[in-house]
Amino acid sequence: MSILFRCDSSYALGLGHMMRCLVLAKEYPKEAVHFACRDLDGNINSQIPYPLHVVPSNEPEEIIKLILALHVEMLIIDHYGINYEAERKIKEKTGVKILVLDDTYEKHCCDIVRNPNLCADASRYEGLVPSHCELQCGIPLIREEFYREKACAREKITDIFLAMGGADTANLSIPILNALPKTLHVSVLTTSANKNLATLQAFVKTTPNVTLHVNSEEVAKLLHQSRFAIISPSTLVHEVLFMDVPFLAIKTAPNQADMVAYLQAQGYPTMDRWDEALFEHTLRSSFAHWHL
């Protein structure tokens, strides 16, 4: 079977979609997998360990050409810019099996919808997908490193694990760091796709209690050895829950609304928006024993 993933990463889009596609790709034979991505500013295409085909646009014709040239049998799409009409055209022209990764309950012309979020509700896809479409909901995509790390014993040497998305598109890392007590040791996780990286690096040089990790290959370890996590309610939520680390999730994008509602219903601390006073109150009220 030949499989083609269609996804993008950039400063603006964030990296969650690309990262979960890389996790999903491991479910298939490596020699069968191909990726098709645009060459956008801030992308992480260089980190894709599979044949990469650079496409100039989201137009379905670009995907159709690749499907025919590579004899693709399954197309996996994780992209807000590729809609029902594009999927329908691809299906009509190629007959390829289509799996769509979906977070926001959109209309799709596909064979499988996979919503990996814990909050996923299969009933919400009624009328949005063909009757034959297989629904795979609520099955998180956890990176292999987390399974390995959970089996290890780690000393809690860091007070706060801070990760506001690979690109930190809301630019919240510095405001959060400013609001935290300087007595706490903080590990900040980001990537080279963060367009504010230079500013963050300069800030960290003047704050000895903060350690910055860029493009880290030890995310699971950094999380495991932390007492508490401050994160965006993205795919990282699944990994934080898997590692049993207490956390606060701060919403940074509209497509995180369902996850925030789910976490609130389960009693986890969340914030619908960044607000320094609310942030300090939430930490103090939830974790008074820390004397924050």
C-alpha positions as CSV (number, residue, x, y, z in Angstrom):
1,M,0.0,0.0,0.0
2,S,1.3,3.5,-0.9
3,I,0.2,6.2,1.5
4,L,0.3,10.0,1.0
5,F,0.0,12.5,3.9
6,R,-1.1,16.0,3.0
7,C,-0.4,18.5,5.8
8,D,1.5,21.8,6.3
9,S,3.5,23.5,9.1
10,S,4.5,27.2,9.4
11,Y,4.9,30.1,11.8
12,A,1.1,30.8,11.4
13,L,-0.3,27.3,11.3
14,G,1.5,25.8,14.3
15,L,3.0,22.4,14.3
16,G,0.4,20.1,16.0
17,H,-1.1,18.8,12.7
18,M,2.3,17.9,11.3
19,M,3.4,16.2,14.5
20,R,0.4,14.0,14.8
21,C,0.7,13.0,11.2
22,L,4.2,11.9,11.9
23,V,2.8,9.8,14.8
24,L,0.1,8.3,12.6
25,A,2.6,7.5,9.9
26,K,4.3,5.0,12.2
27,E,1.2,2.9,12.0
28,Y,2.2,2.0,8.4
29,P,5.2,0.5,6.7
30,K,7.9,3.2,6.4
31,E,8.6,2.4,2.8
32,A,5.0,3.0,1.9
33,V,4.7,6.5,3.3
34,H,5.1,9.8,1.5
35,F,4.4,13.4,2.6
36,A,3.2,16.3,0.5
37,C,3.7,19.8,2.0
38,R,4.0,23.4,1.0
39,D,7.3,25.2,1.6
40,L,5.9,27.8,4.0
41,D,7.9,30.1,6.3
42,G,8.7,28.4,9.6
43,N,7.9,24.9,8.4
44,I,9.5,21.7,9.8
45,N,9.6,19.8,6.5
46,S,13.3,19.0,7.2
47,Q,12.1,16.8,10.2
48,I,10.0,14.5,8.0
49,P,11.8,11.1,7.8
50,Y,9.9,10.1,4.6
51,P,10.0,11.1,1.0
52,L,8.8,14.7,0.8
53,H,7.0,16.2,-2.2
54,V,6.7,20.0,-2.2
55,V,3.5,21.3,-3.6
56,P,2.8,24.9,-4.5
57,S,-0.8,25.2,-3.3
58,N,-3.8,23.5,-1.7
59,E,-5.4,23.0,-5.0
60,P,-6.7,19.4,-5.5
61,E,-5.0,19.1,-8.8
62,E,-1.7,19.1,-7.1
63,I,-2.7,16.1,-5.0
64,I,-4.3,14.3,-7.9
65,K,-1.0,14.5,-9.8
66,L,0.9,13.0,-6.9
67,I,-1.7,10.2,-6.3
68,L,-1.5,9.1,-9.9
69,A,2.3,9.4,-10.2
70,L,3.0,7.6,-6.9
71,H,0.1,5.0,-7.3
72,V,-1.3,6.1,-4.0
73,E,-3.9,3.9,-2.4
74,M,-4.7,6.0,0.7
75,L,-4.6,9.7,1.1
76,I,-4.4,11.1,4.6
77,I,-5.4,14.8,5.0
78,D,-4.8,17.0,8.0
79,H,-5.4,20.4,6.7
80,Y,-8.1,23.1,7.3
81,G,-7.4,24.5,3.8
82,I,-8.6,21.4,2.0
83,N,-12.3,21.1,2.2
84,Y,-15.2,18.9,1.1
85,E,-15.2,20.0,-2.5
86,A,-11.5,19.3,-2.8
87,E,-11.9,15.9,-1.3
88,R,-14.8,15.1,-3.6
89,K,-12.8,16.1,-6.7
90,I,-9.8,14.0,-5.6
91,K,-12.1,11.0,-4.9
92,E,-13.8,11.4,-8.4
93,K,-10.5,11.7,-10.3
94,T,-8.6,9.0,-8.5
95,G,-10.9,6.7,-6.5
96,V,-8.3,6.8,-3.7
97,K,-9.3,5.9,-0.2
98,I,-9.3,9.1,1.9
99,L,-8.8,9.4,5.7
100,V,-9.2,12.9,7.2
101,L,-7.9,14.0,10.5
102,D,-10.6,16.4,11.8
103,D,-11.0,18.5,15.0
104,T,-13.8,20.8,14.2
105,Y,-16.6,18.7,12.8
106,E,-16.5,19.8,9.2
107,K,-18.2,18.3,6.2
108,H,-16.1,15.7,4.4
109,C,-16.1,13.4,1.4
110,C,-14.0,10.6,2.7
111,D,-13.9,7.0,3.8
112,I,-12.6,7.5,7.4
113,V,-12.7,10.4,9.8
114,R,-10.3,10.3,12.6
115,N,-10.8,12.7,15.5
116,P,-8.1,11.9,17.9
117,N,-9.2,14.2,20.7
118,L,-10.4,12.8,23.9
119,C,-13.4,15.1,23.7
120,A,-14.4,13.8,20.2
121,D,-18.2,13.1,19.8
122,A,-19.0,10.8,16.9
123,S,-22.6,11.8,16.9
124,R,-21.7,15.3,15.7
125,Y,-20.6,13.9,12.3
126,E,-24.1,12.9,11.4
127,G,-25.0,14.4,8.1
128,L,-21.4,15.7,7.6
129,V,-19.9,12.5,6.1
130,P,-21.0,9.7,3.8
131,S,-23.0,6.9,5.3
132,H,-20.2,4.4,4.6
133,C,-17.6,6.6,6.4
134,E,-15.9,5.0,9.3
135,L,-15.7,7.2,12.4
136,Q,-12.6,6.8,14.6
137,C,-13.1,9.2,17.6
138,G,-11.4,9.7,20.9
139,I,-8.2,7.7,20.2
140,P,-5.3,10.0,21.0
141,L,-2.1,9.9,19.0
142,I,0.7,9.5,21.5
143,R,4.4,9.6,20.5
144,E,6.5,6.6,21.1
145,E,8.9,8.5,23.3
146,F,6.1,9.0,25.9
147,Y,5.5,5.2,26.3
148,R,9.2,4.7,26.8
149,E,9.5,7.6,29.2
150,K,6.6,6.6,31.4
151,A,8.4,3.3,32.2
152,C,11.3,5.3,33.6
153,A,11.6,6.7,37.2
154,R,12.4,10.5,37.2
155,E,13.2,12.9,39.9
156,K,11.0,16.1,39.8
157,I,13.7,18.6,39.2
158,T,11.7,21.3,37.4
159,D,8.8,23.3,38.9
160,I,7.0,24.3,35.7
161,F,7.0,22.8,32.2
162,L,5.8,25.6,29.8
163,A,4.7,24.8,26.3
164,M,2.3,27.1,24.4
165,G,2.5,25.3,21.1
166,G,5.5,24.7,18.8
167,A,5.2,28.1,17.2
168,D,3.5,29.9,20.2
169,T,1.3,31.8,17.7
170,A,-0.3,33.7,20.6
171,N,3.2,34.8,21.8
172,L,2.3,34.0,25.5
173,S,5.6,32.5,26.7
174,I,7.1,35.7,27.9
175,P,3.9,37.1,29.6
176,I,3.5,33.8,31.4
177,L,7.1,33.8,32.5
178,N,6.7,37.4,33.8
179,A,3.7,36.3,35.8
180,L,5.4,33.3,37.5
181,P,7.4,33.7,40.7
182,K,11.1,34.0,40.0
183,T,11.8,31.4,42.6
184,L,10.4,28.6,40.4
185,H,12.6,26.7,37.9
186,V,10.9,26.7,34.5
187,S,11.6,24.7,31.4
188,V,10.2,26.4,28.3
189,L,9.6,24.3,25.2
190,T,9.4,25.8,21.7
191,T,10.7,25.3,18.2
192,S,12.5,27.2,15.5
193,A,9.1,27.8,14.0
194,N,8.4,30.3,16.7
195,K,8.7,33.7,15.0
196,N,9.4,35.4,18.3
197,L,12.2,33.0,19.2
198,A,15.0,35.6,19.2
199,T,13.0,37.8,21.7
200,L,12.4,34.7,23.9
201,Q,16.1,33.8,23.8
202,A,17.1,37.3,24.8
203,F,14.5,37.2,27.6
204,V,15.8,33.9,29.0
205,K,19.4,35.2,29.1
206,T,18.3,37.6,31.8
207,T,16.2,35.1,33.8
208,P,18.5,32.4,35.4
209,N,15.5,30.4,36.7
210,V,14.3,29.7,33.1
211,T,15.8,27.1,30.7
212,L,14.8,27.3,27.1
213,H,14.6,24.1,25.0
214,V,14.4,24.6,21.2
215,N,13.5,21.7,18.9
216,S,14.0,19.3,21.8
217,E,14.1,15.6,21.2
218,E,13.4,15.0,25.0
219,V,9.9,16.4,25.4
220,A,8.7,13.4,27.3
221,K,11.6,13.5,29.7
222,L,11.3,17.3,30.3
223,L,7.6,16.8,31.1
224,H,8.2,13.7,33.2
225,Q,10.7,15.5,35.5
226,S,8.4,18.5,36.0
227,R,5.9,19.0,38.8
228,F,3.4,21.0,36.9
229,A,2.7,21.9,33.2
230,I,1.3,25.1,31.6
231,I,0.2,24.3,28.1
232,S,-2.2,25.2,25.3
233,P,-5.2,22.8,25.0
234,S,-3.7,21.2,21.9
235,T,-2.6,17.6,21.1
236,L,-0.1,18.0,24.0
237,V,-3.0,17.6,26.4
238,H,-3.1,13.9,25.6
239,E,0.5,13.5,26.4
240,V,0.4,15.5,29.6
241,L,-2.6,13.4,30.8
242,F,-0.8,10.2,29.7
243,M,2.2,11.2,31.9
244,D,-0.1,12.1,34.9
245,V,1.4,15.6,35.3
246,P,-0.9,18.2,36.8
247,F,-1.5,21.1,34.4
248,L,-3.2,24.3,33.4
249,A,-4.5,24.7,29.9
250,I,-4.8,28.2,28.4
251,K,-6.8,28.6,25.2
252,T,-4.9,30.3,22.4
253,A,-7.1,29.5,19.3
254,P,-10.8,29.0,18.4
255,N,-10.3,25.4,17.4
256,Q,-9.4,24.6,21.0
257,A,-12.9,25.4,22.4
258,D,-14.1,21.8,22.5
259,M,-11.0,20.6,24.3
260,V,-11.3,23.4,26.9
261,A,-15.0,22.5,27.4
262,Y,-14.0,18.8,27.9
263,L,-11.3,19.6,30.4
264,Q,-13.6,22.0,32.3
265,A,-16.2,19.3,32.5
266,Q,-13.6,16.9,33.9
267,G,-12.5,19.3,36.5
268,Y,-9.1,20.3,35.1
269,P,-8.0,23.9,35.5
270,T,-8.3,25.9,32.2
271,M,-8.4,29.5,31.0
272,D,-10.5,30.7,28.0
273,R,-8.0,33.5,27.3
274,W,-4.9,35.0,28.7
275,D,-5.4,37.3,31.6
276,E,-2.5,37.8,34.1
277,A,-4.7,38.3,37.2
278,L,-6.9,35.3,36.4
279,F,-3.7,33.3,35.7
280,E,-2.2,34.1,39.1
281,H,-5.6,33.5,40.8
282,T,-6.0,30.1,39.1
283,L,-2.6,28.9,40.1
284,R,-3.0,30.1,43.7
285,S,-6.5,28.7,44.2
286,S,-5.7,25.3,42.6
287,F,-2.2,24.8,44.1
288,A,-2.2,26.7,47.3
289,H,0.2,24.2,48.8
290,W,2.9,25.6,46.5
291,H,2.6,29.0,48.1
292,L,2.8,30.7,44.7
